[in-house]
Amino acid sequence: MISKTRLSELVKEFRSNEVDDALAERPDLLSVRDERGRNWLHLCCGVNPKRAKLRPEDSVKTAEVLLRRGLDLNMEAFTEGAWKATPLWFAIARGENLMLA
């Protein structure tokens, strides 16, 4: 059975097919958030493909899986006043991933 730890690894490695299979096996994991309020889409968007030596196009495929499974593109991980840490913010500020943005 897939664990949160394993799913986190798959998401951060942009292994879209395995992420899709894992969420099919454990749909209950879709609602998981970490201690900072991030969901799987925030984690995916926060990975910098250049630093991780991954392909940006694989981040897009992984994000598409997560969106298709029901994660909200505009869901914030946390807020500061009116500002919200959305997946788009993570893709630009943390992931430096214009292809994904």
Steps between C-alpha positions, in 0.01 A plus 500: 500500500627846407601729786499881528880491501516297181239716327700808598810351336309415182353851476836669557661276235222584249408134454154576367389147411598369841332796673182422308518131595570586864200730524282239331610256771469751785256780410492595868853641460377770264384716793832481689673827587836539669579712805525811279163437335645380170322234299650279229461768233691754710778244550519426128509869409765575762763270349763674291556262206846637419630449853336158527627400154146428380312590184259797530255330263468217752394754764217603269388138458506447876305821566243392239451170685450684830253744345311218328479322836329805648756734654410867461733714289422803719515338845743682723742321730510801732423871491657822620233767501342505155795314344459125440763230443332332203648230277585772247700687765687178586574435130654846457653580839620157609512285188614772260306295247354722228386202294285381789373851577 
